[in-house]
Amino acid sequence: MSTDDGAAFLTVEGLAKTFVPGKPVFTDVGFTLDPGEFVCIIGHSGCGKSTILNILAGLEQASAGHVFMAGREVAGPSLERGVVFQGHALMPWLSVRGNIAFAVRSKWPDATPAEVATQVEKYVEMVGLGAAIDKKPQALSGGMKQRVGIARAFAIEPKLLLLDEPFGALDALTRGTIQDELLRICAETHQTVFMITHDVDEAILLADKILLMSNGPRAGVAEIVRNTMSRQRQRATLHHDPQYYRIRNHLVDFLVARSRELSHGRAPALPPVVSPGLEPAADALVAAPNVVPIKAAARVASP
């Protein structure tokens, strides 16, 4: 899905970041997000994933390149972009209600107390924390704190939601529960999401599109993987779909071997869009010329 004029909702062009002169972390990063699309980015530590997210959020300045959202260049923080970090980042002196209300009042300073309360309660219930709405963070578990962070981000109704490994510190059971809730909320709200993860299975469950980053320095987006599984996929039944294994094996192979081979600026200037869950037919390639078979993708990826 694209905007009415055919342009992508978010466009990243020629993005680069250098902290040490002559040693760029990543260079020439480019990709797009469509409205309502869930995109995950995967790569080894040090390839610049969090830096890219911070640039999209307007929290950090790129050394080169541009980010455009809804036709306007991103030049700083904005409540049009909600961020959920690895830590919950809650204000400990405020209750669940108070933490979320603070964000809501920041977005709509003229809202009445009743309007703020309605908005807060809507999203607290959406993440299943209605019974804890007046508790302070110290009375909540780690998973509950992350749910508050997610509710706070959704409550300001951002055009773009940015997630920086928000479930990384959670146990497997809590992580799975919140993943299911995130899928449900995104389906209900048609939220556009950009998420960092190191978890291959999490990316396959959540993402419509997966960006694969080569290793740093001079990292880049080496491949764009289309998730061709049904959007109604569920964590409990994911492994029953034969596409799951083809996609998973492709991602693991990239992380284990090909990401290293493509380090030091050897990622292709135009990352191929691949569909490892399918065996693309010749007529499909004619309809979508930038989608290449997996074997061809491997040839493109070779240094």
Contacts in CASP RR format, 6 or more apart in sequence:
PFRMAT RR
TARGET T0000
AUTHOR 0000-0000-0000
METHOD contacts of the structure
MODEL  1
MSTDDGAAFLTVEGLAKTFVPGKPVFTDVGFTLDPGEFVCIIGHSGCGKS
TILNILAGLEQASAGHVFMAGREVAGPSLERGVVFQGHALMPWLSVRGNI
AFAVRSKWPDATPAEVATQVEKYVEMVGLGAAIDKKPQALSGGMKQRVGI
ARAFAIEPKLLLLDEPFGALDALTRGTIQDELLRICAETHQTVFMITHDV
DEAILLADKILLMSNGPRAGVAEIVRNTMSRQRQRATLHHDPQYYRIRNH
LVDFLVARSRELSHGRAPALPPVVSPGLEPAADALVAAPNVVPIKAAARV
ASP
1 34 0 8 1.000
1 35 0 8 1.000
1 36 0 8 1.000
1 37 0 8 1.000
2 8 0 8 1.000
2 9 0 8 1.000
2 34 0 8 1.000
2 35 0 8 1.000
3 9 0 8 1.000
3 35 0 8 1.000
3 70 0 8 1.000
7 71 0 8 1.000
8 32 0 8 1.000
8 33 0 8 1.000
8 34 0 8 1.000
9 32 0 8 1.000
9 33 0 8 1.000
9 34 0 8 1.000
9 35 0 8 1.000
9 36 0 8 1.000
9 37 0 8 1.000
9 69 0 8 1.000
9 70 0 8 1.000
9 159 0 8 1.000
9 160 0 8 1.000
9 192 0 8 1.000
10 32 0 8 1.000
10 33 0 8 1.000
10 56 0 8 1.000
10 67 0 8 1.000
10 68 0 8 1.000
10 69 0 8 1.000
10 70 0 8 1.000
10 160 0 8 1.000
10 192 0 8 1.000
10 194 0 8 1.000
11 32 0 8 1.000
11 67 0 8 1.000
11 68 0 8 1.000
11 69 0 8 1.000
11 71 0 8 1.000
12 29 0 8 1.000
12 30 0 8 1.000
12 31 0 8 1.000
12 32 0 8 1.000
12 52 0 8 1.000
12 56 0 8 1.000
12 66 0 8 1.000
12 67 0 8 1.000
13 30 0 8 1.000
13 65 0 8 1.000
13 66 0 8 1.000
13 67 0 8 1.000
13 68 0 8 1.000
14 27 0 8 1.000
14 28 0 8 1.000
14 29 0 8 1.000
14 30 0 8 1.000
14 64 0 8 1.000
14 65 0 8 1.000
14 66 0 8 1.000
15 26 0 8 1.000
15 28 0 8 1.000
15 29 0 8 1.000
15 30 0 8 1.000
15 52 0 8 1.000
15 55 0 8 1.000
15 62 0 8 1.000
15 64 0 8 1.000
15 65 0 8 1.000
15 66 0 8 1.000
15 67 0 8 1.000
16 24 0 8 1.000
16 26 0 8 1.000
16 27 0 8 1.000
16 28 0 8 1.000
16 29 0 8 1.000
16 62 0 8 1.000
16 63 0 8 1.000
16 64 0 8 1.000
16 65 0 8 1.000
17 24 0 8 1.000
17 25 0 8 1.000
17 26 0 8 1.000
17 48 0 8 1.000
17 51 0 8 1.000
17 52 0 8 1.000
17 55 0 8 1.000
17 60 0 8 1.000
17 62 0 8 1.000
17 63 0 8 1.000
18 24 0 8 1.000
18 25 0 8 1.000
18 63 0 8 1.000
19 25 0 8 1.000
23 217 0 8 1.000
24 63 0 8 1.000
24 217 0 8 1.000
24 218 0 8 1.000
25 46 0 8 1.000
25 47 0 8 1.000
25 48 0 8 1.000
25 51 0 8 1.000
25 216 0 8 1.000
25 217 0 8 1.000
25 218 0 8 1.000
25 219 0 8 1.000
26 47 0 8 1.000
26 48 0 8 1.000
26 51 0 8 1.000
26 52 0 8 1.000
26 213 0 8 1.000
26 216 0 8 1.000
26 218 0 8 1.000
26 219 0 8 1.000
26 220 0 8 1.000
27 64 0 8 1.000
27 218 0 8 1.000
27 219 0 8 1.000
27 220 0 8 1.000
27 265 0 8 1.000
28 220 0 8 1.000
28 269 0 8 1.000
29 52 0 8 1.000
29 220 0 8 1.000
29 221 0 8 1.000
30 221 0 8 1.000
31 39 0 8 1.000
31 211 0 8 1.000
31 221 0 8 1.000
31 224 0 8 1.000
31 271 0 8 1.000
33 39 0 8 1.000
33 160 0 8 1.000
33 192 0 8 1.000
33 194 0 8 1.000
34 192 0 8 1.000
35 190 0 8 1.000
35 192 0 8 1.000
36 186 0 8 1.000
36 190 0 8 1.000
36 191 0 8 1.000
36 192 0 8 1.000
36 193 0 8 1.000
37 192 0 8 1.000
37 193 0 8 1.000
37 208 0 8 1.000
37 209 0 8 1.000
38 186 0 8 1.000
38 192 0 8 1.000
38 193 0 8 1.000
38 195 0 8 1.000
38 206 0 8 1.000
38 207 0 8 1.000
38 208 0 8 1.000
38 209 0 8 1.000
39 193 0 8 1.000
39 194 0 8 1.000
39 195 0 8 1.000
39 207 0 8 1.000
39 208 0 8 1.000
39 209 0 8 1.000
39 210 0 8 1.000
39 211 0 8 1.000
40 195 0 8 1.000
40 196 0 8 1.000
40 197 0 8 1.000
40 202 0 8 1.000
40 203 0 8 1.000
40 206 0 8 1.000
40 207 0 8 1.000
40 209 0 8 1.000
40 210 0 8 1.000
40 211 0 8 1.000
41 49 0 8 1.000
41 52 0 8 1.000
41 53 0 8 1.000
41 194 0 8 1.000
41 195 0 8 1.000
41 196 0 8 1.000
41 197 0 8 1.000
41 210 0 8 1.000
41 211 0 8 1.000
41 213 0 8 1.000
42 49 0 8 1.000
42 197 0 8 1.000
42 198 0 8 1.000
42 200 0 8 1.000
42 203 0 8 1.000
42 210 0 8 1.000
42 211 0 8 1.000
42 212 0 8 1.000
42 213 0 8 1.000
42 251 0 8 1.000
42 255 0 8 1.000
43 49 0 8 1.000
43 198 0 8 1.000
43 212 0 8 1.000
43 213 0 8 1.000
43 215 0 8 1.000
43 255 0 8 1.000
43 259 0 8 1.000
44 213 0 8 1.000
44 215 0 8 1.000
44 216 0 8 1.000
44 255 0 8 1.000
44 259 0 8 1.000
46 215 0 8 1.000
46 216 0 8 1.000
46 219 0 8 1.000
47 213 0 8 1.000
47 214 0 8 1.000
47 215 0 8 1.000
47 216 0 8 1.000
47 219 0 8 1.000
47 220 0 8 1.000
47 259 0 8 1.000
48 213 0 8 1.000
48 216 0 8 1.000
48 219 0 8 1.000
49 196 0 8 1.000
49 213 0 8 1.000
50 164 0 8 1.000
50 196 0 8 1.000
51 60 0 8 1.000
53 83 0 8 1.000
53 162 0 8 1.000
53 164 0 8 1.000
53 194 0 8 1.000
53 196 0 8 1.000
54 60 0 8 1.000
55 61 0 8 1.000
55 62 0 8 1.000
55 67 0 8 1.000
55 74 0 8 1.000
56 67 0 8 1.000
56 74 0 8 1.000
56 81 0 8 1.000
56 160 0 8 1.000
56 162 0 8 1.000
56 194 0 8 1.000
57 77 0 8 1.000
57 81 0 8 1.000
57 82 0 8 1.000
57 83 0 8 1.000
57 162 0 8 1.000
58 74 0 8 1.000
58 75 0 8 1.000
58 76 0 8 1.000
58 77 0 8 1.000
58 78 0 8 1.000
58 81 0 8 1.000
59 76 0 8 1.000
59 77 0 8 1.000
59 83 0 8 1.000
66 73 0 8 1.000
67 73 0 8 1.000
67 74 0 8 1.000
68 74 0 8 1.000
69 80 0 8 1.000
69 81 0 8 1.000
69 159 0 8 1.000
69 160 0 8 1.000
70 80 0 8 1.000
70 159 0 8 1.000
74 81 0 8 1.000
79 106 0 8 1.000
79 107 0 8 1.000
79 156 0 8 1.000
79 158 0 8 1.000
80 158 0 8 1.000
80 159 0 8 1.000
80 160 0 8 1.000
81 158 0 8 1.000
81 159 0 8 1.000
81 160 0 8 1.000
81 161 0 8 1.000
81 162 0 8 1.000
82 153 0 8 1.000
82 156 0 8 1.000
82 158 0 8 1.000
82 160 0 8 1.000
82 161 0 8 1.000
82 162 0 8 1.000
83 153 0 8 1.000
83 161 0 8 1.000
83 162 0 8 1.000
83 163 0 8 1.000
83 164 0 8 1.000
84 146 0 8 1.000
84 149 0 8 1.000
84 150 0 8 1.000
84 153 0 8 1.000
84 161 0 8 1.000
84 162 0 8 1.000
84 163 0 8 1.000
84 164 0 8 1.000
84 166 0 8 1.000
85 164 0 8 1.000
85 166 0 8 1.000
86 164 0 8 1.000
86 165 0 8 1.000
86 166 0 8 1.000
86 168 0 8 1.000
86 169 0 8 1.000
87 145 0 8 1.000
87 146 0 8 1.000
87 166 0 8 1.000
87 169 0 8 1.000
88 137 0 8 1.000
88 142 0 8 1.000
88 145 0 8 1.000
88 146 0 8 1.000
88 148 0 8 1.000
88 149 0 8 1.000
89 149 0 8 1.000
90 99 0 8 1.000
90 137 0 8 1.000
90 145 0 8 1.000
90 148 0 8 1.000
90 149 0 8 1.000
91 98 0 8 1.000
91 99 0 8 1.000
91 102 0 8 1.000
91 137 0 8 1.000
92 136 0 8 1.000
92 137 0 8 1.000
92 138 0 8 1.000
93 136 0 8 1.000
94 102 0 8 1.000
94 136 0 8 1.000
95 133 0 8 1.000
95 134 0 8 1.000
95 135 0 8 1.000
95 136 0 8 1.000
96 124 0 8 1.000
96 129 0 8 1.000
96 132 0 8 1.000
96 133 0 8 1.000
96 134 0 8 1.000
96 135 0 8 1.000
96 136 0 8 1.000
96 137 0 8 1.000
96 140 0 8 1.000
96 148 0 8 1.000
96 151 0 8 1.000
97 117 0 8 1.000
97 120 0 8 1.000
97 124 0 8 1.000
97 133 0 8 1.000
97 134 0 8 1.000
98 120 0 8 1.000
99 137 0 8 1.000
99 148 0 8 1.000
99 149 0 8 1.000
99 152 0 8 1.000
100 120 0 8 1.000
100 123 0 8 1.000
100 124 0 8 1.000
100 148 0 8 1.000
100 151 0 8 1.000
100 152 0 8 1.000
100 155 0 8 1.000
101 116 0 8 1.000
101 117 0 8 1.000
101 120 0 8 1.000
103 152 0 8 1.000
103 153 0 8 1.000
103 155 0 8 1.000
103 156 0 8 1.000
104 111 0 8 1.000
104 116 0 8 1.000
104 119 0 8 1.000
104 120 0 8 1.000
104 155 0 8 1.000
104 156 0 8 1.000
105 111 0 8 1.000
105 116 0 8 1.000
106 156 0 8 1.000
107 156 0 8 1.000
107 157 0 8 1.000
108 115 0 8 1.000
108 116 0 8 1.000
108 119 0 8 1.000
111 119 0 8 1.000
119 155 0 8 1.000
120 133 0 8 1.000
120 155 0 8 1.000
121 130 0 8 1.000
121 133 0 8 1.000
122 155 0 8 1.000
123 151 0 8 1.000
123 152 0 8 1.000
123 154 0 8 1.000
123 155 0 8 1.000
124 130 0 8 1.000
124 133 0 8 1.000
124 151 0 8 1.000
126 151 0 8 1.000
126 154 0 8 1.000
126 181 0 8 1.000
126 185 0 8 1.000
126 188 0 8 1.000
127 147 0 8 1.000
127 148 0 8 1.000
127 150 0 8 1.000
127 151 0 8 1.000
127 181 0 8 1.000
127 185 0 8 1.000
128 147 0 8 1.000
128 181 0 8 1.000
129 144 0 8 1.000
129 147 0 8 1.000
129 148 0 8 1.000
129 151 0 8 1.000
132 139 0 8 1.000
132 140 0 8 1.000
132 144 0 8 1.000
137 145 0 8 1.000
137 148 0 8 1.000
140 148 0 8 1.000
141 174 0 8 1.000
142 169 0 8 1.000
142 170 0 8 1.000
142 174 0 8 1.000
143 170 0 8 1.000
143 174 0 8 1.000
143 178 0 8 1.000
146 166 0 8 1.000
146 167 0 8 1.000
146 170 0 8 1.000
146 178 0 8 1.000
147 178 0 8 1.000
147 181 0 8 1.000
149 166 0 8 1.000
150 166 0 8 1.000
150 178 0 8 1.000
150 181 0 8 1.000
150 182 0 8 1.000
150 185 0 8 1.000
153 161 0 8 1.000
154 161 0 8 1.000
154 185 0 8 1.000
154 189 0 8 1.000
154 191 0 8 1.000
157 189 0 8 1.000
158 191 0 8 1.000
159 192 0 8 1.000
160 192 0 8 1.000
160 193 0 8 1.000
160 194 0 8 1.000
161 191 0 8 1.000
161 192 0 8 1.000
161 193 0 8 1.000
161 194 0 8 1.000
162 193 0 8 1.000
162 194 0 8 1.000
162 195 0 8 1.000
163 193 0 8 1.000
163 194 0 8 1.000
163 195 0 8 1.000
163 196 0 8 1.000
164 195 0 8 1.000
164 196 0 8 1.000
165 196 0 8 1.000
165 197 0 8 1.000
165 198 0 8 1.000
166 195 0 8 1.000
167 174 0 8 1.000
167 175 0 8 1.000
167 176 0 8 1.000
167 178 0 8 1.000
167 179 0 8 1.000
167 199 0 8 1.000
167 202 0 8 1.000
168 175 0 8 1.000
168 198 0 8 1.000
168 199 0 8 1.000
170 178 0 8 1.000
175 202 0 8 1.000
176 235 0 8 1.000
179 202 0 8 1.000
179 205 0 8 1.000
179 206 0 8 1.000
179 235 0 8 1.000
180 234 0 8 1.000
180 235 0 8 1.000
182 206 0 8 1.000
183 205 0 8 1.000
183 206 0 8 1.000
185 191 0 8 1.000
186 193 0 8 1.000
187 231 0 8 1.000
193 206 0 8 1.000
195 206 0 8 1.000
195 207 0 8 1.000
197 203 0 8 1.000
197 206 0 8 1.000
200 248 0 8 1.000
200 251 0 8 1.000
200 252 0 8 1.000
200 255 0 8 1.000
201 238 0 8 1.000
201 248 0 8 1.000
203 210 0 8 1.000
203 251 0 8 1.000
204 210 0 8 1.000
204 227 0 8 1.000
204 229 0 8 1.000
204 238 0 8 1.000
204 244 0 8 1.000
204 247 0 8 1.000
204 248 0 8 1.000
204 251 0 8 1.000
205 233 0 8 1.000
205 235 0 8 1.000
205 238 0 8 1.000
207 227 0 8 1.000
208 226 0 8 1.000
208 227 0 8 1.000
208 231 0 8 1.000
209 224 0 8 1.000
209 225 0 8 1.000
209 226 0 8 1.000
209 227 0 8 1.000
210 224 0 8 1.000
210 225 0 8 1.000
210 227 0 8 1.000
210 251 0 8 1.000
211 221 0 8 1.000
211 223 0 8 1.000
211 224 0 8 1.000
211 225 0 8 1.000
211 271 0 8 1.000
212 221 0 8 1.000
212 222 0 8 1.000
212 223 0 8 1.000
212 224 0 8 1.000
212 225 0 8 1.000
212 251 0 8 1.000
212 254 0 8 1.000
212 255 0 8 1.000
212 259 0 8 1.000
212 271 0 8 1.000
213 219 0 8 1.000
213 220 0 8 1.000
213 221 0 8 1.000
213 222 0 8 1.000
213 259 0 8 1.000
214 220 0 8 1.000
214 221 0 8 1.000
214 222 0 8 1.000
214 258 0 8 1.000
214 259 0 8 1.000
214 262 0 8 1.000
214 263 0 8 1.000
214 265 0 8 1.000
214 266 0 8 1.000
214 267 0 8 1.000
215 259 0 8 1.000
215 260 0 8 1.000
215 262 0 8 1.000
215 263 0 8 1.000
216 263 0 8 1.000
216 264 0 8 1.000
217 263 0 8 1.000
217 264 0 8 1.000
218 263 0 8 1.000
218 264 0 8 1.000
218 265 0 8 1.000
219 263 0 8 1.000
219 265 0 8 1.000
219 267 0 8 1.000
220 262 0 8 1.000
220 265 0 8 1.000
220 267 0 8 1.000
220 271 0 8 1.000
221 267 0 8 1.000
221 271 0 8 1.000
222 254 0 8 1.000
222 258 0 8 1.000
222 259 0 8 1.000
222 262 0 8 1.000
222 267 0 8 1.000
222 268 0 8 1.000
222 271 0 8 1.000
222 301 0 8 1.000
223 254 0 8 1.000
223 271 0 8 1.000
223 272 0 8 1.000
223 273 0 8 1.000
223 274 0 8 1.000
223 297 0 8 1.000
223 301 0 8 1.000
224 271 0 8 1.000
224 272 0 8 1.000
224 273 0 8 1.000
224 274 0 8 1.000
225 247 0 8 1.000
225 250 0 8 1.000
225 251 0 8 1.000
225 273 0 8 1.000
225 274 0 8 1.000
225 275 0 8 1.000
225 276 0 8 1.000
226 273 0 8 1.000
226 274 0 8 1.000
226 275 0 8 1.000
226 291 0 8 1.000
227 247 0 8 1.000
228 243 0 8 1.000
228 247 0 8 1.000
228 275 0 8 1.000
228 277 0 8 1.000
228 278 0 8 1.000
229 238 0 8 1.000
229 241 0 8 1.000
229 243 0 8 1.000
229 244 0 8 1.000
229 247 0 8 1.000
229 277 0 8 1.000
230 241 0 8 1.000
233 241 0 8 1.000
238 244 0 8 1.000
239 245 0 8 1.000
243 277 0 8 1.000
243 278 0 8 1.000
246 276 0 8 1.000
246 277 0 8 1.000
247 276 0 8 1.000
247 277 0 8 1.000
249 276 0 8 1.000
250 274 0 8 1.000
250 276 0 8 1.000
250 277 0 8 1.000
250 294 0 8 1.000
258 298 0 8 1.000
258 301 0 8 1.000
261 301 0 8 1.000
261 302 0 8 1.000
261 303 0 8 1.000
262 301 0 8 1.000
262 303 0 8 1.000
266 303 0 8 1.000
268 300 0 8 1.000
268 301 0 8 1.000
270 290 0 8 1.000
272 290 0 8 1.000
272 291 0 8 1.000
272 292 0 8 1.000
272 296 0 8 1.000
272 297 0 8 1.000
272 300 0 8 1.000
272 301 0 8 1.000
273 288 0 8 1.000
273 290 0 8 1.000
273 291 0 8 1.000
273 292 0 8 1.000
274 291 0 8 1.000
274 292 0 8 1.000
274 293 0 8 1.000
274 294 0 8 1.000
274 297 0 8 1.000
275 291 0 8 1.000
276 294 0 8 1.000
278 284 0 8 1.000
279 293 0 8 1.000
280 291 0 8 1.000
280 292 0 8 1.000
280 293 0 8 1.000
284 291 0 8 1.000
285 291 0 8 1.000
285 292 0 8 1.000
285 293 0 8 1.000
292 300 0 8 1.000
END
